[in-house]
Amino acid sequence: MRFNRILLSCALVVVALVIQVSVLARLHLPGAVPDLLLLTVLGLAMVYGHVGGCLVGFGAGLLADLAPPADHAAGRYALVLCVTGYFAGLARPGNGRLKSATGPMAVVVAAAIGSTLLYAGVGALVGDTAARHVGLPGLLISAALYDLLLAPFVVPAIMWLARRADNDPLAEAGPAPKAGDVTSGWLSSGTGLRIGGQRGGLGVLKARARTRTVRVGRIKGVKRL
């Protein structure tokens, strides 16, 4: 990852974790807790791609595992956010731009349900049965609802900051166009001629110029007669 991406990701993750622990965790809402850290990872992953989302998710989850008042084994939430960030990065559009909010909202719902299931599954493997006592269906519904309500205020802002901090937000979408391709595209848009993108384009233009010259010469010869 680039240095500016690492710097922005660290800053956003720290701010999200502080708000998560100091504000959202103390609201005492029924069911789950709105996961601001998850939404931050999703927003960054849908801009940086699956590799960046995986790295950001692992770092954010590990920081949440070590930050008080964490009451679970270290690495548990890091695994959850690492997997979630990877799959969220796969939903990144090819051109780096989102045309509607339907895709991100679907990603948020899927991530909220998937991360809750994965967290409960890993907890069952290590002997944590808290999800059974609370009720897993209630956790799934409340987690998806809370994250979906919070997402419109968080995910677009995170994605906008990620694009602004990135020097070339579309660099991962494909190779940079060559100078000749840019010039030919500009000429074709201005004149309607496909130069460089068509085989023998210059030869066709020269042949047309010669034909016009011959026609003009013939017309002049007729007029002189």
C-alpha positions as CSV (number, residue, x, y, z in Angstrom):
1,M,0.0,0.0,0.0
2,R,1.1,3.6,-0.6
3,F,2.2,5.8,2.3
4,N,-0.7,8.1,2.0
5,R,-3.1,5.2,2.1
6,I,-1.5,3.8,5.2
7,L,-1.5,7.2,6.9
8,L,-5.2,7.8,6.1
9,S,-6.2,4.3,7.0
10,C,-4.5,4.4,10.4
11,A,-6.1,7.8,11.2
12,L,-9.6,6.7,10.2
13,V,-9.3,3.4,12.1
14,V,-8.1,5.1,15.3
15,V,-10.9,7.7,15.2
16,A,-13.5,5.0,14.4
17,L,-12.2,2.8,17.3
18,V,-12.3,5.7,19.8
19,I,-15.9,6.6,18.8
20,Q,-16.9,2.9,18.9
21,V,-15.5,2.3,22.4
22,S,-16.4,5.6,24.0
23,V,-19.8,6.4,22.5
24,L,-21.5,3.6,20.6
25,A,-20.6,0.8,23.0
26,R,-22.2,2.8,25.8
27,L,-25.6,3.4,24.2
28,H,-27.0,0.1,25.6
29,L,-29.1,-0.6,22.5
30,P,-31.0,-3.9,22.2
31,G,-29.1,-6.6,20.4
32,A,-25.8,-5.8,18.7
33,V,-23.8,-2.5,18.7
34,P,-23.4,-0.3,15.6
35,D,-20.0,-1.3,14.2
36,L,-18.3,1.9,13.1
37,L,-15.0,0.1,12.7
38,L,-16.6,-2.4,10.3
39,L,-18.1,0.4,8.2
40,T,-14.7,2.2,8.0
41,V,-13.0,-1.0,6.8
42,L,-15.8,-1.4,4.2
43,G,-15.4,2.1,2.9
44,L,-11.7,1.8,2.5
45,A,-11.9,-1.7,1.0
46,M,-14.3,-0.5,-1.8
47,V,-11.7,2.0,-2.8
48,Y,-8.4,0.2,-2.3
49,G,-9.5,-3.2,-3.5
50,H,-9.4,-6.7,-1.9
51,V,-5.7,-6.6,-1.0
52,G,-5.9,-3.2,0.7
53,G,-9.2,-4.1,2.3
54,C,-7.6,-7.3,3.7
55,L,-4.7,-5.4,5.2
56,V,-6.8,-2.6,6.6
57,G,-9.3,-5.1,8.1
58,F,-6.5,-7.1,9.8
59,G,-4.9,-4.0,11.3
60,A,-8.2,-2.5,12.5
61,G,-9.4,-5.8,13.9
62,L,-6.1,-6.4,15.8
63,L,-6.2,-2.9,17.2
64,A,-9.8,-3.6,18.4
65,D,-8.7,-6.9,19.9
66,L,-6.0,-5.2,22.0
67,A,-7.9,-2.0,22.9
68,P,-9.8,-2.1,26.3
69,P,-12.3,-3.2,27.3
70,A,-11.8,-6.2,24.9
71,D,-13.0,-9.4,26.6
72,H,-12.2,-11.9,23.8
73,A,-9.1,-13.6,22.5
74,A,-6.6,-11.5,20.6
75,G,-6.8,-12.0,16.9
76,R,-10.5,-13.0,16.8
77,Y,-11.8,-9.8,15.5
78,A,-8.7,-9.3,13.3
79,L,-9.6,-12.5,11.5
80,V,-13.2,-11.4,11.0
81,L,-12.4,-7.9,9.6
82,C,-9.5,-9.4,7.5
83,V,-11.9,-11.7,5.7
84,T,-14.7,-9.1,5.5
85,G,-12.3,-6.5,4.1
86,Y,-11.1,-9.0,1.5
87,F,-14.6,-9.8,0.2
88,A,-15.7,-6.2,0.4
89,G,-12.7,-5.2,-1.8
90,L,-13.9,-7.7,-4.4
91,A,-17.1,-5.6,-4.8
92,R,-15.0,-2.6,-5.8
93,P,-16.2,-1.4,-9.3
94,G,-13.7,-1.8,-12.1
95,N,-13.6,1.9,-12.9
96,G,-13.3,2.9,-9.3
97,R,-16.6,4.8,-9.3
98,L,-19.9,3.8,-7.8
99,K,-23.0,4.6,-9.9
100,S,-25.6,4.0,-7.2
101,A,-25.9,3.3,-3.5
102,T,-27.5,-0.1,-4.0
103,G,-24.2,-1.9,-4.2
104,P,-22.6,-0.4,-1.1
105,M,-25.8,-0.9,0.9
106,A,-25.9,-4.6,-0.1
107,V,-22.2,-4.9,0.9
108,V,-23.0,-3.4,4.3
109,V,-25.8,-5.8,5.0
110,A,-23.8,-8.8,3.8
111,A,-20.8,-7.7,5.9
112,A,-22.8,-7.1,9.0
113,I,-24.4,-10.5,8.8
114,G,-21.3,-12.3,7.7
115,S,-19.0,-10.7,10.3
116,T,-21.5,-11.5,13.1
117,L,-21.7,-15.2,12.0
118,L,-18.0,-15.5,11.6
119,Y,-17.3,-13.9,15.0
120,A,-19.8,-16.2,16.6
121,G,-18.4,-19.2,14.8
122,V,-14.8,-18.4,15.9
123,G,-16.1,-17.8,19.4
124,A,-17.7,-21.3,19.4
125,L,-14.4,-22.8,18.4
126,V,-12.6,-21.2,21.3
127,G,-15.3,-21.9,23.8
128,D,-17.1,-18.5,23.9
129,T,-20.9,-19.2,24.0
130,A,-22.0,-15.6,24.6
131,A,-23.8,-15.4,21.3
132,R,-26.0,-18.4,22.2
133,H,-27.2,-16.7,25.4
134,V,-27.9,-13.4,23.7
135,G,-29.6,-15.0,20.7
136,L,-27.9,-15.2,17.4
137,P,-31.0,-14.3,15.2
138,G,-31.5,-11.1,17.3
139,L,-27.8,-10.2,16.9
140,L,-28.0,-10.7,13.1
141,I,-31.1,-8.6,12.6
142,S,-29.9,-5.8,15.0
143,A,-26.4,-5.7,13.5
144,A,-27.7,-5.4,10.0
145,L,-30.2,-2.8,10.9
146,Y,-27.8,-0.6,13.0
147,D,-25.1,-0.8,10.4
148,L,-27.5,-0.1,7.5
149,L,-28.8,3.1,9.3
150,L,-25.3,4.3,10.1
151,A,-23.8,3.4,6.7
152,P,-25.1,6.4,4.6
153,F,-23.4,8.8,7.0
154,V,-20.1,6.9,7.2
155,V,-19.3,4.9,4.0
156,P,-19.6,7.7,1.4
157,A,-17.5,10.0,3.5
158,I,-14.8,7.3,4.0
159,M,-14.7,6.6,0.3
160,W,-14.5,10.3,-0.6
161,L,-11.6,10.8,1.8
162,A,-9.8,7.8,0.4
163,R,-10.2,9.0,-3.2
164,R,-9.1,12.6,-2.2
165,A,-6.0,11.3,-0.4
166,D,-5.0,9.1,-3.2
167,N,-3.0,10.7,-6.0
168,D,-4.5,8.5,-8.6
169,P,-7.7,6.8,-7.4
170,L,-8.2,4.9,-10.7
171,A,-4.6,3.6,-10.9
172,E,-5.7,0.1,-10.0
173,A,-8.5,0.0,-12.5
174,G,-6.0,-0.6,-15.4
175,P,-2.8,0.5,-17.0
176,A,-2.3,4.1,-17.7
177,P,-3.1,5.2,-21.4
178,K,-0.2,6.0,-23.6
179,A,0.4,9.4,-25.0
180,G,-0.4,8.3,-28.5
181,D,-3.6,6.8,-27.4
182,V,-4.6,10.0,-25.7
183,T,-3.8,12.1,-28.7
184,S,-5.6,9.8,-31.1
185,G,-8.7,9.8,-28.8
186,W,-8.6,13.6,-28.6
187,L,-8.3,13.9,-32.4
188,S,-11.1,11.4,-33.0
189,S,-13.4,13.2,-30.6
190,G,-12.7,16.5,-32.3
191,T,-12.7,15.5,-35.9
192,G,-14.6,12.2,-36.1
193,L,-11.5,10.5,-37.6
194,R,-10.1,7.4,-36.0
195,I,-6.3,7.9,-36.1
196,G,-4.1,5.3,-34.7
197,G,-6.9,3.0,-33.7
198,Q,-7.5,1.8,-37.2
199,R,-5.0,0.0,-39.4
200,G,-3.7,2.0,-42.3
201,G,-5.6,5.1,-41.1
202,L,-2.9,7.5,-42.3
203,G,-2.6,5.7,-45.6
204,V,-6.4,6.1,-46.2
205,L,-6.1,9.8,-45.5
206,K,-3.2,10.2,-47.9
207,A,-5.1,8.3,-50.6
208,R,-8.1,10.5,-50.2
209,A,-6.0,13.6,-50.4
210,R,-4.4,12.4,-53.6
211,T,-7.8,11.6,-55.1
212,R,-9.0,15.1,-54.3
213,T,-5.9,16.6,-55.9
214,V,-6.4,14.7,-59.1
215,R,-10.1,15.7,-59.2
216,V,-9.2,19.4,-58.7
217,G,-6.5,19.1,-61.5
218,R,-9.0,17.6,-63.9
219,I,-11.6,20.2,-63.1
220,K,-9.1,23.0,-63.7
221,G,-8.0,21.4,-67.0
222,V,-11.6,21.3,-68.2
223,K,-12.1,24.9,-67.4
224,R,-9.0,26.0,-69.2
225,L,-10.2,24.2,-72.3
